[in-house]
Amino acid sequence: MNSRAWMLGLLLILAVVCSSALALVNIKTAPIIRKNEEITYKSTVLDVFGVPYDSGDGDSIIEIYNLRIEERKERELTLFYEKESGATAVSLKGVGFQGPISLVVALDGETISGFKVISQVETPGLGARISGEEFQNSFIGKRVSKGITMTKSGSAGPDEFDAVTGATETSRALEKILNRGFEQYFRVVNYEL
């Protein structure tokens, strides 16, 4: 009986020490994680506007963002305005096939001029390809004032995008996120169609 009590006491001490160590690591790294998330977010916004920055210098990214970008919440949307060019972008979020998808889309009138996925948790090798440079660049120049449609033809028109092969549900989810977001965006900015 004595050895059992000793073993339980040792396990309890180990559990408290390990839990305390994890809590301390969490406390120490939380500000670093938040700053890295901020840098990633702000560099993505700068990317959709084509604003140059030094990707190795997080403080520089934040400084350039603060100088060049005005961020506004209007109704349920987050809008970004690039101060020098007057360009506009919108943050869009929604549910993908496997989880949340977050992206930023820059618009020149009714045409996409920049497109970047900020985060997604889609299937690696399939739906996760929405984060790929080639897929994201395929949206540049697309007209979206009347919405954008997913196609499987391999030759998307001016208001269509090619679905990711093997990830039809992710592509459908992206189509819904984009169309819902663009409808809200054009209503908020009172764009004449």
URSUL-V8849 format. One record per backbone hydrogen bond with DSSP energy under -0.5 kcal/mol. NH is the residue of the N-H (numbers start at 1). CO is the residue of the C=O. If there is no record, write none. Layout:
# URSUL-V8849
NH/CO ; NH/CO
This chain:
# URSUL-V8849
5/1 ; 6/2 ; 7/3 ; 8/4 ; 9/5 ; 10/6 ; 11/7 ; 12/8 ; 13/9 ; 14/10 ; 15/11 ; 16/12 ; 17/13 ; 18/14 ; 19/15 ; 20/16 ; 21/17 ; 22/18 ; 23/19 ; 24/20 ; 25/21 ; 26/22 ; 27/23 ; 28/24 ; 29/25 ; 30/26 ; 31/27 ; 33/29 ; 34/30 ; 35/31 ; 36/32 ; 37/33 ; 38/34 ; 39/35 ; 40/36 ; 41/37 ; 42/38 ; 43/39 ; 44/40 ; 45/41 ; 46/42 ; 47/43 ; 48/44 ; 49/45 ; 50/46 ; 50/47 ; 51/46 ; 52/50 ; 55/53 ; 57/54 ; 58/56 ; 61/57 ; 62/58 ; 63/59 ; 64/60 ; 65/61 ; 66/62 ; 67/63 ; 68/64 ; 69/65 ; 70/81 ; 71/69 ; 72/79 ; 74/72 ; 74/77 ; 77/74 ; 78/91 ; 79/72 ; 79/77 ; 80/89 ; 81/70 ; 82/87 ; 83/68 ; 83/81 ; 86/82 ; 88/107 ; 89/80 ; 90/105 ; 91/78 ; 92/103 ; 94/101 ; 96/94 ; 96/99 ; 101/94 ; 102/119 ; 103/92 ; 104/116 ; 105/90 ; 106/114 ; 107/88 ; 108/111 ; 109/107 ; 110/108 ; 111/108 ; 112/142 ; 113/106 ; 114/106 ; 116/104 ; 118/102 ; 118/116 ; 119/102 ; 126/123 ; 128/123 ; 129/126 ; 130/127 ; 131/128 ; 132/129 ; 136/132 ; 137/133 ; 138/134 ; 139/136 ; 140/137 ; 141/112 ; 142/139 ; 143/158 ; 144/110 ; 145/110 ; 147/144 ; 149/159 ; 151/161 ; 160/157 ; 161/149 ; 163/151 ; 165/163 ; 167/164 ; 171/167 ; 172/168 ; 173/169 ; 174/170 ; 175/171 ; 176/172 ; 177/173 ; 178/174 ; 179/175 ; 180/176 ; 181/177 ; 182/178 ; 183/179 ; 184/180 ; 185/181 ; 186/182 ; 187/183 ; 188/184 ; 189/185 ; 190/187 ; 191/186 ; 193/191
